[in-house]
Amino acid sequence: MLIEIALYTAFISLACWSVWVFRRQQGVIREIQRQKVRIQTEERHVFDLLHNLGEALMHETRPGDLHGSIVDGAMRVMEAQGGALYLSDKTGTKLQPVVISEKCPPFVDLPPLPGAAKTSLQNQLLLHAVKTGEGLVGGAFSRNDIAFMDASDPLFAPAVAHGASSAFLAPLVYAGQHLGVLAISRHGDAERFGPQHYQTINALVELSAFSLWDAILHHEAAEKKQLVKDLHIATEVQRILLPEAPPTIEGFEVAGNNVPARYLSGDYYDYIPLDENRCGVAIADVSGKGVPAALLMAMCRSVLRLLAPGCVSPAEVMKKLNAQLYPDIKEDMFISMAYAILDRGGSTILLTRSGHDAPLVFRASSGALETIRPPGMAVGIDSGGAFNKVATDFSLSLSAGDCLVFYTDGVTEALNSAGEEFGLEAMKRAIQASAPEGAAAVVRRVADEVSAFIGDHPQHDDITLIAIKKK
């Protein structure tokens, strides 16, 4: 009897144990299935994020679209209820919120709203930039690892007060550059973030940082492409401002040329019809290079063309030009100019020099070169008191075969690969060799010799020449 009872008891225990094992195995199986579903969902969300980021990078979408994809994708993958993206400004001293999700808790201390102002928490956060190194977000930006936050951290208290239970704040770093901070949070009854989530959030952070960096490079490349396009257009506009052909003036042969060192030139030359018998010839060199010099050159051209007609005194034209331009010229800029008036059928040229390189005169009778040095001050340096006192008309008589040459310092100061200057003497020899052949020959010969001298070395300054030969 005792044996039967013992056997029965053992059977019952074995049955209970079997049921317990079965139920435990069922629980393990269900947990494995749940984990499988979670992993499959997470993988699907990751693939969706990769697809969305790829679409944003492949197509020229707005930056906000990429930023939104990063936050939305991270929230889906991490099953988070809140998300925010802060990006560094160009100075690296402030973090600007670019995306704040609707249910995102405050990761920053918000200042009180003035008066009776009312706005949503989301809008308040979007308007509040953060200094790097300060608070949760600013501190995360300066870190090299991902920060985990929960209710035990006093700095996380503002977020907890708005329902957050845990969060990750991750610095976005790529190629050694700190780009911003990605923050995501879970709320209420949702499972708190834990160590099991670090691998996933770390992968998301790396992907987000790469996407942002790639977008920055694409944006910079697009800006550069547009800038080059704009410069090409500006170059064409500036080319239109220069003379297409030399003027036809009885008794004179005129030729000119401009070779810009960059897309835009600060040099300028022009032929300005004054009346039926006179023509103005101008050459100028704006200090500096690039866009500022080109803009000042265009302004100088417009004002000169407005003032020159009807005025037979080059010095008076320069005085009026200086008075007009001086108020608008920056302190570190000026314009050196020379302006001459040719009288149809005459043998005398009236000219003035405003701080420009001294022109050269080839004398056909002797083959010698003379340097003409009328006094004068560069345009834009003085308001008029000193400028007007030194501006004078200089009368230059030319005989048949004589040639007057204006040039900018880009000719004489042209450098070769050894750092040597082309120099004034080399230019004089080129003028003497070509002057008997005409004005066009002088301009062509000097330009060719400068080009040969420079060789493959980049041209560092604009080159402009005008030759006027008396027939």
Secondary structure, DSSP 8 states (H G I E B T S, - for coil): -HHHHHHHHHHHHHHHHHHHHHHHHHHHHHHHHHHHHHHHHHHHHHHHHHHHHHHHHHTT--HHHHHHHHHHHHHHHHT-SEEEEEEE-TTSSEEEEEEE-TT---SS------TT----HHHHHHT--EETTSHHHHHHHH-SS-EEEETTSGGGHHHHHTTEEEEEEEEEEETTEEEEEEEEEEETTS----GGGHHHHHHHHHHHHHHHHHHHHHHHHHHHHHHHHHHHHHHHHHHHHS-SS---BTTEEEEEEEE-SSSS-SEEEEEEE-SSSEEEEEEEEESS-HHHHHHHHHHHHHHHHHHSTT---HHHHHHHHHHHHGGGS-TT--EEEEEEEEETT-SEEEEEEEB----EEE-TTT--EEE-------BTSSSSHHHHHH---EEEE--TT-EEEEE-HHHHT-B-TTS-B--HHHHHHHHHHHGGG-HHHHHHHHHHHHHHHHTTS---S-EEEEEEEE-
